Each structure stands twice: as C-alpha cells, then as structure tokens.
Amino acid sequence: MESINWSDLSFGYMKTDYNVRCYYRDGKWGELEVSSSEIINIHMAATCLHYGQESFEGLKAFKGKDGKIRVFRMDENAKRMQSSSRGIKMAELPVEKFEEAIRKVVKLNERFVPPYESGAALYIRPLMIGLGAQVGVKPAPEYMFMVFVTPVGPYFKGGFKPSKVCIMRDYDRAAPHGTGTIKVGGNYAASLVAGEKAKELGYAAVLYLDPKEKKYLDECGPANFFGIRGNSYITPQSNSILPSITNKSLQQLAEDMGLKVERRPVPFDEIATFEEAAECGTAAVIAPISQIDDIDMNKSYIISKDGKPGPVCEKLYNKLRGIQYGDEPDTYNWVTTIE
Ligand SMILES: Cc1ncc(COP(=O)(O)O)c(C=O)c1O
C-alpha cells in the first residue's frame, strides 16, 4: 500500500479504493453496487450531458482522537439532495439509501480517512445524473446515483486567517426564482466566470447580491455568509441561496452561546456595521472575511482591522470542529459514527 503524506493534501482528487453506485430504472431504485473503477460508461444522449440533469452533495468524515470515524449531519445532505431532485425533475433517493451509501463508501475506504492530528478529512461526494438516450427537453427515464470519496487537506494550512472577498455587480450565480436553493451543477458553471475573475484579482470568493434588486446580500460562490454585530448572528434569507448545513448548525451553536440569530434579508450596506463577517460551508466550516470590496462602486468595507479572525467566529469555528472530530459533546446527534 502506498503511503499518503497527509500534511500535503489539498482540495484535490486522489484515487481511493471503491465507490458506490445505485440505479433508478423502471420507476424504482435498485440495490447499492460497489465498484473499484473510477470510470462511468454512459450514453452520449443522456440528459445530464445536454440539459444539466445533475445534482451533487459534499460532506466530510473525520477521524477522532479515539480513532473513530464520524460523519456530520448526513441526513441533511440526503434531504437537500431530494430537494435538488424535486427542483430539476430527477428521481428522489430515499434518505436511508443515501445514508447506507455513505456508510458503505466510508467503511470501504477507511484507510483513506486522514488521522486526527493532520486536521485533514475524507471528503464525500455524492452525485446524481439523468441517464437514457433522449434528445427532447424532458426528464430522463433513468438515473444513476453514486458516491466517491477522496482525502482532502485542512482548509487553513497557515492557521485560521481571514481573507478578502468582492462584490461583482455584473454577475449572478442564480436567478431570483431559479435553482439557487438547490445544489445542481448548472449553478456552479454559472459562477465560474466571476469566480475566476475574483481569483485573478486576489479575492478568496465572490459575495453575490440578490439577483433581482442588487440590494441584499445573498451568499458567496461556494458558501453562505454571516455577519456578527453586537450580540447578533446575522445571515441572509433569500430565494436564491443554498441552505447551508454548516450555517444551520452554526445558528444553533450561536443561539446556545447566547447570541441572537437574525435570519432575514440583509441590505448589503449593512456590511459597514459588521464587527465580524465570514463565509461558512463544509469546506472551511468558517472562513472569516477581512475586507469586502464592492468593485464596481469602488468601495471597500474593512471588517478586520488587525487581519485576525474575530472572537465570535473563532469560538463558533472551534465548537463546530470540536463536534465534528469528537472533541466536543454531540448534543444534537449530528454525528454518525461509522462502525
Ligand atoms: C452555493 C453554496 N452555498 C453554501 C454552501 C455551504 O453548504 P454546506 O454548509 O452544506 O456545505 C455550499 C457548499 O455546499 C455551496 O455550494
């Protein structure tokens, strides 16, 4: 067996031993199948290739000090994938089947779960595609669900540090009543131009405004947004953002810490009043924001004057990571131990 340098891992793809697959045919889901091939063989007229019938999820498995492997809130990912299916007319996978697939793929690839000390994790990528030869714009007759895993490094290699994000008013990632609330590939294709431009300009992410009025904050390219002011955790409510499982968890933890959670439309100029701001999602848990540049308006909002994460972000980050790695009590039964 090759040895893996856990400290060198980035957010990339590394081949693991097995993946799990399941087909929807004749109106029902079949049994889970295990494969050691990274290749799928599909028809060139499959609807996923032409009309974007594709959805995916992202979650992680963590190895604790006790050597146990824990997966975080997979039922929430299962339910969100069902909501994606409803949003683009794909077959809905039962929550139990989703969870069984996750347990199986993690167990089969146990040797790829990074050790506790590395701060790395096993990234789990479930996806679903429409299959079957068809050229008309209509839902596919068949679907394939699969899950692969790959070890990924810690998001913050040089420590928990804030970065800059930008507002780009000429781009939207989703339409006002479009597919922004579900996790489908098309949203990410639509975010690539602005995302790459932001990266070239030295920003960690694009902070999108609501696509209808450009008046309210939406979310970042691959993460939700929250701000801290006084005793409040403030996060946007919108018809065009993905319901982040990390954000949902942080809202609960914030409340437990005595903060007031405000989930509501957030006028973008309110950012000038935030004492802390951050992106949140599975990848980083929390990625604090030091500065927000409204590029087209030539305006900068400095959030962190000393370039350090704020105390509330730090506390929430440590708490949630602690639960994920098994260092903190799992009061809400968010964690599944893989036996
Ligand atoms: C657009 C978008 N928003 C938010 C998130 C964060 O969601 P979660 O916390 O469930 O990873 C993600 C990542 O999944 C995302 O792609």
The ligand as a Gaussian input file, in Angstrom:
#p B3LYP/6-31G(d) Opt

LIG

0 1
 C      -23.531000      27.752000      -3.124000
 C      -23.200000      27.145000      -1.812000
 N      -23.618000      27.772000      -0.702000
 C      -23.357000      27.269000       0.524000
 C      -22.643000      26.096000       0.687000
 C      -22.373000      25.558000       2.056000
 O      -23.225000      24.499000       2.345000
 P      -22.829000      23.384000       3.389000
 O      -22.630000      24.071000       4.684000
 O      -23.997000      22.472000       3.422000
 O      -21.577000      22.763000       2.884000
 C      -22.190000      25.412000      -0.441000
 C      -21.438000      24.151000      -0.297000
 O      -22.033000      23.114000      -0.253000
 C      -22.477000      25.943000      -1.716000
 O      -22.069000      25.319000      -2.814000

